[in-house]
Amino acid sequence: MFNGIIYRQGEVKSFKKGRKYVSGSLVVEISSKIKFKKSDIGESVCCDGVCLTLIKIKKNSFLFYLSKETIKRSNFKFIKKGKIINIEKSLSHGNKISGHYVQGHVDTTAKIQNIKIISKSWVIRLSLKDKRNYNFLIEKASIAINGVSLTISKVYKNYFEINVIPHTLRLTNLKHLKTSDIVNVEIDIFSKYIKKISK
């Protein structure tokens, strides 16, 4: 479990097929200043909004396993060397929950339709790949974009908008976004549960 508050980023150093694992999987190596101990191997780490398992620690980088399902649902299918990603360690007892509950279970991806800069903040318009997920979007509800906890400002028929303040831009990879980029989206878990119960 995570809370979508990002303090660290990493860079994709390499990626290769996970030969020891299921066909279609990947092992990605990410360099970052974030600190892990050997005892952290096997822990869940949120990488661009995706809950990945830490499988190896090197001197200045870390290896994570990506399953075929993860690749299918996320923007990791477009992974490139040098890509900057957001990294968040899993919550531990006593941590502050400043954002919202993020599982790292990406529901779908979204395409950036437009970015407007208003008083140094960004208003980003996105369209979901899986249109069924629009049923879960509510104005002022939480949403995770590339693992960042954000608030939905507007919901329309075929797109939605978020506002990103300068502080969040400075600490995350959202500042690198441009039109047509693909981002990972996790719908607020409470929206999904309430929708399921109300059927």
N, CA and C of each residue as an Amber inpcrd file, in Angstrom:
protein
   597
   0.8480000  -1.1950000   0.0000000   0.0000000   0.0000000   0.0000000
   0.8800000   1.2400000   0.0000000   0.4410000   2.2630000  -0.7290000
   1.2000000   3.5050000  -0.8700000   0.2510000   4.6890000  -0.6600000
   0.7920000   5.9260000  -0.6610000  -0.1080000   7.0690000  -0.5130000
   0.0410000   8.1100000  -1.6100000   0.8740000   7.8150000  -2.6120000
   0.9450000   8.6830000  -3.7810000   1.7010000   9.9810000  -3.5670000
   2.4730000  10.0710000  -2.4860000   3.3000000  11.2480000  -2.2300000
   4.7380000  10.9010000  -2.6270000   5.2260000  11.5440000  -3.6660000
   6.4990000  11.1770000  -4.2690000   7.6170000  12.1180000  -3.8400000
   8.7230000  11.5340000  -3.3700000   9.9110000  12.3090000  -3.0230000
  11.1300000  11.9070000  -3.8510000  11.0560000  10.7540000  -4.4990000
  12.2120000  10.2440000  -5.2330000  11.8130000   9.8110000  -6.6400000
  12.7470000   9.9370000  -7.5520000  12.5770000   9.4590000  -8.9050000
  13.7310000   8.5210000  -9.2440000  13.5900000   7.8050000 -10.3330000
  14.6410000   6.9010000 -10.7870000  14.7190000   6.9290000 -12.3030000
  15.7770000   6.3570000 -12.8280000  15.9800000   6.3120000 -14.2780000
  16.1290000   4.8730000 -14.7370000  15.4110000   4.5270000 -15.7880000
  15.5130000   3.1660000 -16.3340000  16.9040000   2.9850000 -16.9380000
  17.6400000   2.0480000 -16.3620000  19.0150000   1.7990000 -16.8080000
  19.0590000   0.7080000 -17.8660000  18.2380000  -0.3070000 -17.6810000
  18.1700000  -1.4020000 -18.6520000  16.9110000  -2.2140000 -18.4050000
  16.5400000  -3.0300000 -19.3850000  15.4210000  -3.9530000 -19.2110000
  15.6370000  -5.1360000 -20.1410000  15.2360000  -6.3000000 -19.6830000
  15.4100000  -7.5090000 -20.4770000  14.3290000  -8.5200000 -20.1380000
  14.1660000  -9.4870000 -20.9880000  13.1630000 -10.5170000 -20.7730000
  13.4980000 -11.3000000 -19.5130000  12.4500000 -11.5850000 -18.7260000
  12.6430000 -12.3520000 -17.5040000  12.7320000 -13.8330000 -17.7930000
  13.8950000 -14.3000000 -18.1610000  14.0720000 -15.6920000 -18.5870000
  13.7230000 -16.7040000 -17.5090000  13.9270000 -16.3330000 -16.2550000
  13.6290000 -17.2470000 -15.1540000  12.1390000 -17.2780000 -14.8240000
  11.3930000 -16.3650000 -15.4370000   9.9970000 -16.1910000 -15.0760000
   9.0680000 -16.5520000 -16.2300000   7.8170000 -16.1410000 -16.1010000
   6.8090000 -16.4320000 -17.1090000   7.1540000 -15.7220000 -18.4150000
   6.8680000 -16.3810000 -19.5300000   7.1090000 -15.7880000 -20.8510000
   6.3650000 -14.4640000 -20.9890000   7.0350000 -13.4570000 -21.5340000
   6.4220000 -12.1530000 -21.7160000   6.6990000 -11.1950000 -20.5740000
   7.3770000 -11.6570000 -19.5340000   7.7080000 -10.8020000 -18.3950000
   9.0190000 -10.0620000 -18.6480000   9.2970000  -9.0700000 -17.8180000
  10.5210000  -8.2860000 -17.9410000  11.1770000  -8.1040000 -16.5800000
  12.4800000  -7.9060000 -16.6000000  13.2240000  -7.4610000 -15.4230000
  13.8040000  -6.1050000 -15.7840000  13.4640000  -5.0950000 -15.0010000
  13.9230000  -3.7330000 -15.2940000  14.8920000  -3.2760000 -14.2100000
  15.9510000  -2.6180000 -14.6270000  16.9370000  -2.0770000 -13.6980000
  16.7710000  -0.5630000 -13.6390000  16.6250000  -0.0460000 -12.4210000
  16.3850000   1.3780000 -12.2110000  17.4450000   1.9480000 -11.2770000
  18.0850000   3.0270000 -11.6950000  19.0500000   3.7010000 -10.8310000
  18.3350000   4.8340000 -10.1060000  18.6250000   4.9900000  -8.8170000
  17.9550000   6.0060000  -8.0190000  18.7410000   6.2580000  -6.7390000
  18.5100000   7.4410000  -6.1450000  19.1370000   7.7790000  -4.8720000
  18.3480000   7.2270000  -3.6930000  17.1880000   6.6430000  -3.9630000
  16.3960000   6.0400000  -2.8910000  17.1930000   4.8920000  -2.2690000
  17.0460000   4.6820000  -0.9730000  17.8380000   3.6970000  -0.2570000
  17.0360000   2.4270000   0.0420000  17.6670000   1.2700000  -0.2400000
  17.1030000  -0.0200000   0.1160000  18.1630000  -0.8410000   0.8330000
  17.7240000  -1.7180000   1.7340000  18.6170000  -2.6490000   2.4040000
  18.3860000  -4.0480000   1.8330000  19.3250000  -4.9450000   2.0710000
  19.1750000  -6.3190000   1.5740000  17.9020000  -6.9560000   2.1100000
  17.5170000  -6.5550000   3.3140000  16.3020000  -7.1150000   3.9180000
  15.0390000  -6.6320000   3.2040000  15.1900000  -5.6200000   2.3380000
  14.0450000  -5.1020000   1.5960000  13.7360000  -5.9230000   0.3440000
  14.6360000  -6.8320000  -0.0290000  14.3960000  -7.6610000  -1.2110000
  13.1080000  -8.4690000  -1.0220000  12.2460000  -8.4120000  -2.0230000
  10.9330000  -9.0460000  -1.9320000   9.8380000  -8.0580000  -1.5770000
  10.2390000  -6.8320000  -1.1930000   9.2670000  -5.7990000  -0.8490000
   8.5750000  -5.2470000  -2.0920000   7.4070000  -4.6570000  -1.8840000
   6.6800000  -3.9890000  -2.9560000   7.1170000  -2.5280000  -3.0330000
   7.3680000  -2.0580000  -4.2500000   7.7780000  -0.6780000  -4.4830000
   6.9120000  -0.1240000  -5.6100000   6.4200000   1.1000000  -5.4370000
   5.5780000   1.7130000  -6.4550000   6.4690000   2.4420000  -7.4690000
   6.4760000   1.9470000  -8.7000000   7.2810000   2.5230000  -9.7740000
   6.3480000   3.0680000 -10.8480000   6.2470000   4.3850000 -10.9170000
   5.3200000   5.0420000 -11.8400000   3.8860000   4.5580000 -11.6540000
   3.5450000   4.2900000 -10.3960000   2.1830000   3.8760000 -10.0860000
   1.9440000   2.3810000 -10.1180000   2.9820000   1.6130000 -10.4710000
   2.8460000   0.1630000 -10.5780000   3.5590000  -0.5100000  -9.4120000
   2.8590000  -1.3640000  -8.6990000   3.4500000  -2.1050000  -7.5890000
   4.3550000  -3.2090000  -8.1450000   5.6720000  -3.0510000  -7.9390000
   6.6410000  -4.0220000  -8.4400000   7.4100000  -4.6430000  -7.2800000
   7.9240000  -5.8450000  -7.5090000   8.6930000  -6.5500000  -6.4900000
  10.1800000  -6.3040000  -6.6840000  10.8320000  -5.8470000  -5.6210000
  12.2780000  -5.6470000  -5.6390000  12.9570000  -7.0160000  -5.5680000
  13.7550000  -7.3640000  -6.5960000  14.3570000  -8.7050000  -6.6160000
  15.8710000  -8.7070000  -6.4530000  16.5130000  -7.5360000  -6.6320000
  17.9660000  -7.4920000  -6.4780000  18.4230000  -6.0600000  -6.2550000
  19.4650000  -5.9080000  -5.4320000  20.0460000  -4.5960000  -5.1640000
  21.4790000  -4.5750000  -5.6720000  21.7940000  -3.5880000  -6.4960000
  23.1660000  -3.3660000  -6.9410000  23.7060000  -2.1390000  -6.2300000
  24.8870000  -1.6820000  -6.6020000  25.5090000  -0.5550000  -5.9140000
  24.6820000   0.7160000  -6.0230000  24.3020000   1.0680000  -7.2280000
  23.5450000   2.3000000  -7.4390000  22.2410000   2.0830000  -8.1960000
  21.7820000   0.8430000  -8.2370000  20.5550000   0.5510000  -8.9620000
  19.8460000  -0.6540000  -8.3480000  18.6050000  -0.8740000  -8.8270000
  17.7590000  -1.9190000  -8.2610000  17.0300000  -2.6340000  -9.3870000
  16.7730000  -3.9300000  -9.2060000  16.0780000  -4.7190000 -10.2220000
  14.6730000  -5.0510000  -9.7490000  13.7130000  -4.9010000 -10.6750000
  12.3190000  -5.1820000 -10.3760000  11.7460000  -6.1240000 -11.4290000
  10.7850000  -6.9420000 -10.9980000  10.1260000  -7.8840000 -11.8980000
   8.8020000  -7.3170000 -12.3770000   8.5560000  -7.4140000 -13.6870000
   7.2940000  -6.9890000 -14.2790000   6.6300000  -8.1910000 -14.9370000
   5.4320000  -8.5200000 -14.4860000   4.7030000  -9.6430000 -15.0700000
   4.0970000  -9.2560000 -16.4150000   3.6650000 -10.2420000 -17.1490000
   3.0220000 -10.0140000 -18.4480000   1.7650000  -9.1680000 -18.2820000
   0.9910000  -9.4130000 -17.2180000  -0.2330000  -8.6640000 -16.9500000
   0.0750000  -7.1970000 -16.6510000   1.1410000  -6.9640000 -15.8740000
   1.5470000  -5.5990000 -15.5560000   1.9250000  -4.8340000 -16.8140000
   2.6800000  -5.4650000 -17.6790000   3.1060000  -4.8340000 -18.9350000
   1.8890000  -4.5090000 -19.8050000   0.9440000  -5.4280000 -19.8340000
  -0.2580000  -5.2500000 -20.6460000  -1.0810000  -4.0450000 -20.1920000
  -1.2200000  -3.8530000 -18.8850000  -2.0940000  -2.8190000 -18.3440000
  -1.4440000  -1.4480000 -18.1890000  -0.1220000  -1.3930000 -18.2150000
   0.5790000  -0.1520000 -17.8870000   1.3790000   0.4160000 -19.0620000
   1.9600000   1.5900000 -18.8330000   2.7940000   2.1900000 -19.8750000
   4.1900000   1.5790000 -19.9310000   4.4370000   0.5560000 -19.1130000
   5.7200000  -0.1390000 -19.1930000   5.8640000  -0.8980000 -20.5110000
   4.7750000  -1.0560000 -21.2470000   4.8760000  -1.6760000 -22.5740000
   5.6600000  -0.7750000 -23.5300000   5.7870000   0.5110000 -23.1660000
   6.5340000   1.4670000 -23.9880000   7.8640000   1.8370000 -23.3390000
   8.3390000   1.0010000 -22.4460000   9.5330000   1.3080000 -21.6660000
  10.7410000   1.6100000 -22.5560000  11.5070000   2.6180000 -22.1360000
  12.7210000   2.9990000 -22.8620000  13.8410000   3.2880000 -21.8720000
  15.0490000   3.0110000 -22.2800000  16.2110000   3.3270000 -21.4570000
  16.2870000   4.8390000 -21.2730000  16.5420000   5.2760000 -20.0520000
  16.6360000   6.7000000 -19.7600000  15.3430000   7.3170000 -19.2690000
  14.2490000   6.5790000 -19.3060000  12.9520000   7.1060000 -18.8380000
  13.0190000   7.3960000 -17.3410000  12.4880000   8.5450000 -16.9450000
  12.4360000   8.9280000 -15.5370000  11.0980000   8.4770000 -14.9560000
  11.1550000   7.7560000 -13.8450000   9.9290000   7.2510000 -13.2290000
   9.8470000   7.6820000 -11.7610000   8.6310000   7.7580000 -11.2620000
   8.3940000   8.0770000  -9.8480000   8.5530000   6.8160000  -9.0120000
   9.1640000   6.9570000  -7.8390000   9.3740000   5.8090000  -6.9530000
   8.8660000   6.1360000  -5.5540000   8.0990000   5.2000000  -4.9880000
   7.6140000   5.3400000  -3.6140000   7.7150000   3.9970000  -2.9040000
   8.3300000   4.0050000  -1.7250000   8.3710000   2.7980000  -0.9090000
   6.9850000   2.5400000  -0.3200000   6.7280000   1.2780000   0.0230000
   5.4390000   0.9450000   0.6280000   5.3460000   1.5660000   2.0200000
   4.1160000   1.8260000   2.4510000   3.8900000   2.4390000   3.7560000
   4.2470000   1.4820000   4.8820000   4.6930000   2.0450000   5.9820000
   4.9240000   1.2510000   7.1820000   4.0960000   1.8480000   8.3120000
   3.9170000   1.0950000   9.3700000   3.0860000   1.5460000  10.4830000
   3.5900000   2.8770000  11.0260000   2.6720000   3.8260000  11.1640000
   3.0340000   5.1270000  11.7010000   3.2730000   6.1920000  10.6500000
   3.3200000   5.7840000   9.3540000   3.4890000   6.7670000   8.2810000
   2.2800000   7.6850000   8.1880000   2.5270000   8.9350000   7.8160000
   1.4250000   9.8500000   7.5440000   0.7990000   9.5080000   6.1930000
  -0.5170000   9.6100000   6.1050000  -1.2140000   9.4220000   4.8380000
  -1.5780000  10.8090000   4.3170000  -0.6800000  11.4010000   3.5320000
  -0.9100000  12.7580000   3.0480000  -1.7000000  12.7770000   1.7500000
  -1.6450000  11.6830000   0.9880000  -2.3570000  11.6150000  -0.2750000
  -3.6320000  10.8140000  -0.1190000  -3.6810000   9.6350000  -0.7680000
  -4.8020000   8.7230000  -0.5770000  -4.2740000   7.3020000  -0.7180000
  -5.0940000   6.3220000  -0.4070000  -4.6450000   4.9360000  -0.4760000
  -4.4360000   4.5140000  -1.9300000  -3.2010000   4.2040000  -2.2590000
  -2.8210000   3.7600000  -3.6030000  -2.3030000   2.3310000  -3.5000000
  -2.8720000   1.4370000  -4.2880000  -2.4740000   0.0310000  -4.2340000
  -1.3280000  -0.3150000  -5.1720000  -1.1510000   0.4970000  -6.2160000
  -0.1580000   0.1400000  -7.2200000  -0.7090000  -0.8520000  -8.2250000
  -2.0450000  -0.9970000  -8.2350000  -2.7160000  -1.8830000  -9.1870000
  -3.3220000  -1.0180000 -10.2940000  -2.5600000  -0.8040000 -11.3420000
  -2.9740000   0.0860000 -12.4190000  -4.2180000  -0.4650000 -13.1220000
  -5.2330000   0.3900000 -13.2620000  -6.4790000  -0.0170000 -13.9180000
  -6.3920000   0.0950000 -15.4320000  -5.7540000   1.1550000 -15.8860000
  -5.6650000   1.4140000 -17.3170000  -4.6070000   2.4880000 -17.5490000
  -4.4650000   2.9090000 -18.7750000  -3.5840000   4.0280000 -19.0900000
  -4.4360000   5.1740000 -19.6390000  -3.8290000   6.3480000 -19.7140000
  -4.5110000   7.5120000 -20.2810000  -3.5470000   8.2640000 -21.1780000
  -4.1060000   8.9260000 -22.1830000  -3.3090000   9.7090000 -23.1240000
  -3.4660000  11.1950000 -22.8120000  -2.3530000  11.9070000 -22.7940000
  -2.3990000  13.3430000 -22.5460000  -2.9420000  14.0470000 -23.7880000
  -4.0740000  14.7220000 -23.6250000  -4.6980000  15.4360000 -24.7320000
  -4.2460000  16.8900000 -24.8180000  -4.0330000  17.4900000 -23.6510000
  -3.6920000  18.9080000 -23.6480000  -3.1000000  19.2940000 -22.2970000
  -2.1800000  20.2570000 -22.3110000  -1.6040000  20.7960000 -21.0740000
  -1.6720000  22.3190000 -21.1370000  -2.3220000  22.9170000 -20.1350000
  -2.3720000  24.3710000 -20.0270000  -1.6060000  24.8010000 -18.7880000
  -0.8110000  25.8420000 -18.9090000  -0.0760000  26.3700000 -17.7660000
  -0.7920000  27.6230000 -17.2740000  -1.2640000  27.5600000 -16.0240000
  -1.9920000  28.6740000 -15.4210000  -1.3360000  29.0180000 -14.0920000
  -0.6820000  30.1840000 -14.0380000   0.0100000  30.6340000 -12.8140000
   0.9770000  29.5740000 -12.2940000   1.7590000  28.9900000 -13.1950000
   2.7990000  27.9970000 -12.8880000   2.2380000  26.6120000 -12.5640000
   0.9290000  26.4860000 -12.3850000   0.3130000  25.1690000 -12.2220000
  -0.0830000  24.6440000 -13.5960000  -0.2020000  23.3350000 -13.7000000
  -0.6060000  22.7160000 -14.9640000  -2.0170000  22.1670000 -14.8620000
  -2.8160000  22.4380000 -15.8790000  -4.1150000  21.7880000 -16.0270000
  -3.9560000  20.7800000 -17.1570000  -4.0520000  19.5070000 -16.8090000
  -3.8010000  18.4380000 -17.7740000  -5.1070000  17.7340000 -18.1350000
  -5.3720000  17.6210000 -19.4100000  -6.5520000  16.9120000 -19.9100000
  -6.1260000  15.5320000 -20.3950000  -6.8230000  14.4940000 -19.9370000
  -6.4640000  13.1220000 -20.2680000  -7.6780000  12.3500000 -20.7690000
  -7.4440000  11.3920000 -21.6470000  -8.4980000  10.4720000 -22.0960000
  -8.0870000   9.0510000 -21.7510000  -9.0110000   8.3010000 -21.1660000
  -8.7300000   6.9420000 -20.7240000  -8.7250000   5.9510000 -21.8880000
  -7.8210000   4.9810000 -21.8200000  -7.8020000   3.9280000 -22.8360000
  -9.0290000   3.0390000 -22.6830000  -9.3020000   2.6100000 -21.4560000
 -10.4710000   1.7780000 -21.1750000 -11.6270000   2.6860000 -20.7830000
 -12.5380000   2.9270000 -21.7000000 -13.6270000   3.8820000 -21.4950000
 -14.5610000   3.4990000 -20.3500000 -14.6100000   2.2190000 -19.9860000
 -15.4870000   1.7790000 -18.9090000 -15.1310000   2.4440000 -17.5800000
 -13.8790000   2.8740000 -17.4460000 -13.4360000   3.4600000 -16.1880000
 -13.9510000   4.8680000 -15.9450000 -14.5630000   5.4890000 -16.9690000
 -15.1590000   6.8040000 -16.7440000 -16.2900000   6.7280000 -15.7190000
 -16.8950000   5.5600000 -15.5830000 -17.9830000   5.3710000 -14.6110000
 -17.5160000   5.5740000 -13.1740000 -16.2050000   5.4410000 -12.9420000
 -15.6650000   5.5600000 -11.5880000 -15.1330000   6.9530000 -11.2740000
 -15.0540000   7.8170000 -12.2690000 -14.4710000   9.1370000 -12.0670000
 -15.5020000  10.1150000 -11.5030000 -15.1140000  10.8070000 -10.4410000
 -15.9780000  11.7720000  -9.7700000 -15.1810000  13.0480000  -9.5320000
 -15.7690000  14.1770000  -9.8380000 -15.0920000  15.4440000  -9.5640000
 -14.7510000  15.5610000  -8.0850000 -13.5250000  15.9970000  -7.8140000
 -12.9590000  16.1810000  -6.4720000 -12.5580000  14.8640000  -5.8100000
 -12.6960000  13.7610000  -6.5110000 -12.2240000  12.4800000  -5.9800000
 -10.7320000  12.3370000  -6.2750000 -10.0910000  11.3860000  -5.6080000
  -8.6660000  11.1450000  -5.8060000  -8.4210000  10.2260000  -6.9910000
  -7.2420000  10.3640000  -7.5730000  -6.8090000   9.4890000  -8.6550000
  -5.2870000   9.4630000  -8.6370000  -4.6920000   8.3460000  -9.0260000
  -3.2360000   8.2460000  -9.0800000  -2.7910000   8.2450000 -10.5420000
  -1.9490000   9.2140000 -10.9070000  -1.3840000   9.3180000 -12.2470000
   0.1190000   9.1030000 -12.1330000   0.6210000   8.0470000 -12.7490000
   2.0310000   7.6600000 -12.6000000   2.4210000   7.5630000 -11.1250000
   1.4560000   7.1210000 -10.3140000   1.7190000   6.9270000  -8.8920000
   1.5650000   8.1580000  -8.0420000   1.2360000   9.2990000  -8.6360000
   1.0880000  10.5550000  -7.9020000  -0.3700000  10.7570000  -7.4910000
  -0.5880000  11.0000000  -6.2160000  -1.9410000  11.2520000  -5.7170000
  -2.3940000  12.6420000  -6.1490000  -3.4880000  12.6800000  -6.9210000
  -4.0090000  13.9390000  -7.4470000  -5.5250000  13.9860000  -7.2760000
  -6.0910000  15.1560000  -7.5020000  -7.5380000  15.3370000  -7.4100000
  -8.1130000  15.5950000  -8.7990000  -9.1930000  14.9000000  -9.1100000
  -9.8820000  15.1190000 -10.3840000 -10.6140000  16.4580000 -10.3030000
 -10.3130000  17.3700000 -11.2140000 -10.9550000  18.6870000 -11.1660000
 -12.2220000  18.7490000 -12.0130000 -12.2120000  18.0670000 -13.1610000
 -13.3730000  18.0540000 -14.0380000 -13.5080000  16.6980000 -14.7110000
 -14.7480000  16.2600000 -14.9220000 -15.0120000  15.0150000 -15.6390000
 -15.9730000  15.3040000 -16.7820000 -15.5820000  14.9080000 -17.9800000
 -16.4210000  15.0890000 -19.1590000 -16.7200000  13.7060000 -19.7480000
 -17.4210000  13.6720000 -20.8650000 -17.8310000  12.4020000 -21.4520000
 -16.6390000  11.5620000 -21.8970000 -15.6690000  12.1810000 -22.5500000
 -14.5510000  11.4310000 -23.1210000 -13.1790000  11.8490000 -22.6060000
 -13.1580000  12.6460000 -21.5400000 -11.8760000  13.0250000 -20.9490000
 -12.1020000  13.5890000 -19.5540000 -11.0020000  13.7690000 -18.8200000
 -11.0760000  14.3880000 -17.5010000  -9.8580000  15.2830000 -17.3160000
  -9.9060000  16.1250000 -16.3050000  -8.8130000  17.0640000 -16.0670000
  -8.3030000  16.9690000 -14.6370000  -7.0170000  17.2320000 -14.4930000
  -6.3850000  17.3170000 -13.1780000  -5.5700000  18.6030000 -13.1220000
  -5.3790000  19.1300000 -11.9190000  -4.5200000  20.2860000 -11.7010000
  -3.2730000  19.8330000 -10.9480000  -2.1180000  20.2390000 -11.4350000
  -0.8650000  19.8570000 -10.7890000  -0.1300000  21.1250000 -10.3630000
   0.0890000  21.2670000  -9.0620000   0.7230000  22.4740000  -8.5260000
   2.2410000  22.4160000  -8.7290000   2.9320000  23.5620000  -8.6680000
   4.3820000  23.6030000  -8.9040000   5.1880000  22.6630000  -8.0090000
   4.7940000  22.5370000  -6.7360000   5.5190000  21.6560000  -5.8120000
   5.4980000  20.2090000  -6.3040000   4.3350000  19.7470000  -6.7460000
   4.2120000  18.3730000  -7.2550000   5.0030000  18.1950000  -8.5450000
   4.9590000  19.1850000  -9.4040000   5.7370000  19.1220000 -10.6430000
   7.2180000  18.9960000 -10.3370000   7.6840000  19.7300000  -9.3530000
   9.1090000  19.7320000  -9.0290000   9.5870000  18.3690000  -8.5190000
   8.7380000  17.6640000  -7.7920000   9.1470000  16.4120000  -7.1550000
   8.8490000  15.1580000  -7.9760000   8.1140000  15.2850000  -9.0810000
   7.6890000  14.1060000  -9.8340000   8.0600000  14.2000000 -11.3100000
   7.8250000  13.0980000 -12.0220000   8.1120000  13.0950000 -13.4620000
   6.9880000  13.7090000 -14.2860000   5.9420000  14.2110000 -13.6230000
   4.8440000  14.8430000 -14.3630000   5.3260000  16.0780000 -15.1180000
   6.4000000  16.6900000 -14.6370000   6.9350000  17.8850000 -15.3050000
   7.4910000  17.5760000 -16.6950000   7.7200000  16.2760000 -16.9770000
   8.2440000  15.8810000 -18.2910000   7.1310000  15.5440000 -19.2870000
   5.8810000  15.5570000 -18.8260000   4.7720000  15.1640000 -19.6990000
   4.5690000  16.1420000 -20.8480000   4.1410000  15.5800000 -21.9610000
   3.7850000  16.3900000 -23.1230000   2.6030000  15.7290000 -23.8240000
   1.9900000  16.4630000 -24.7400000   0.8280000  15.9560000 -25.4580000
   1.1240000  14.6080000 -26.1170000   0.1760000  13.6770000 -26.0020000
   0.2200000  12.3190000 -26.5670000   0.9930000  11.3200000 -25.7060000
   1.6090000  11.7710000 -24.6110000   2.2620000  10.8250000 -23.7090000
   1.2260000   9.9180000 -23.0630000   1.6630000   8.7220000 -22.6730000
   0.7980000   7.7380000 -22.0270000   1.1870000   7.6220000 -20.5570000
   0.2030000   7.7220000 -19.6680000   0.4630000   7.6330000 -18.2310000
  -0.3470000   6.4890000 -17.6180000   0.1250000   6.0210000 -16.4640000
  -0.5820000   4.9850000 -15.7260000  -1.6700000   5.6070000 -14.8570000
  -2.8140000   4.9350000 -14.7960000  -3.9570000   5.4420000 -14.0290000
  -4.4550000   4.3700000 -13.0590000  -4.5820000   4.7640000 -11.8000000
  -5.2440000   3.9080000 -10.8170000  -6.4320000   4.6740000 -10.2400000
  -7.6120000   4.1180000 -10.4240000  -8.8380000   4.7150000  -9.9010000
  -8.8620000   4.5540000  -8.3850000  -9.4160000   5.5300000  -7.6940000
  -9.5580000   5.4420000  -6.2410000 -10.3010000   4.1580000  -5.8760000
  -9.7110000   3.3620000  -5.0160000 -10.2700000   2.0550000  -4.6580000
 -11.6820000   2.1810000  -4.0780000 -11.9600000   3.2650000  -3.3480000
 -13.2820000   3.4250000  -2.7500000 -14.3510000   3.6430000  -3.8170000
 -13.9920000   4.3280000  -4.8920000 -14.9420000   4.5110000  -5.9980000
 -15.3220000   3.1690000  -6.6050000 -14.3340000   2.2880000  -6.7470000
 -14.5870000   0.9700000  -7.3400000 -15.4570000   0.1140000  -6.4360000
 -15.1820000   0.1420000  -5.1400000 -15.9690000  -0.6550000  -4.2060000
 -17.4150000  -0.1730000  -4.1330000 -17.5960000   1.1410000  -4.0480000
 -18.9460000   1.7030000  -3.9600000 -19.7450000   1.4000000  -5.2300000
 -19.0920000   1.5140000  -6.3710000 -19.7560000   1.2130000  -7.6510000
 -20.1830000  -0.2510000  -7.7020000 -19.3310000  -1.1350000  -7.1880000
 -19.6180000  -2.5650000  -7.1890000 -20.8020000  -2.8730000  -6.2770000
 -20.8050000  -2.2670000  -5.1090000 -21.8710000  -2.5280000  -4.1320000
 -23.2180000  -1.9930000  -4.6210000 -23.1990000  -0.8720000  -5.3460000
 -24.4400000  -0.2260000  -5.7690000 -25.1080000  -0.9080000  -6.9620000
 -24.4380000  -1.8800000  -7.5810000 -25.0390000  -2.5760000  -8.7220000
 -26.2130000  -3.4450000  -8.3010000
